[in-house]
Amino acid sequence: MEYQPQQLGAWIAQAKAHWQEHQPKRFKALKEAGKLAEALKDAAVLTSREMETLIGQGFQWNEAWEMVREQHLFPPEEPGASPEARPSEGYLLYRDIQQALAMVGQPDEDEPED
């Protein structure tokens, strides 16, 4: 089962967007080295070959896709690729109120209990 150029082209476009967002260091390095297009094509071809192998072993197309898509086309996010979300002001206020309420009624450590 040979994948058509349209399918590979769609995978390349999707992988390019994914890499740019989730693998920015890799994306930048490949682009600066002039190897981005080659790496994207290789990822699509490897995905195609691995899917063909799995389908030949009896897996359905969607099962094969689930098994291989993250290996070459959609790798996990690089560490530090996206900033951690800062807590909202509402959350911080809620947390402070909850801490204050938890302390209400608790004996002060400096005062002896009766």
Residue pairs with C-beta under 8 A, 6 or more apart in sequence:
1 52
1 55
2 48
3 48
3 51
7 48
8 41
8 44
8 45
8 48
11 43
11 44
11 47
11 48
11 73
12 40
12 41
12 43
12 44
14 73
14 74
15 40
15 43
15 44
15 72
15 73
15 74
16 36
16 40
18 73
18 74
19 26
19 27
19 30
19 40
19 75
20 27
21 81
22 74
22 75
22 76
22 77
22 78
22 81
22 82
23 75
23 77
23 78
23 81
24 78
24 81
25 78
25 81
26 78
27 36
30 36
30 39
42 72
43 72
43 73
44 72
44 73
46 71
46 72
47 68
47 69
47 71
47 72
47 73
50 64
50 67
50 68
50 71
50 72
51 61
51 64
51 65
51 68
54 63
54 64
54 67
54 68
55 61
55 64
59 67
70 76
87 95
107 113
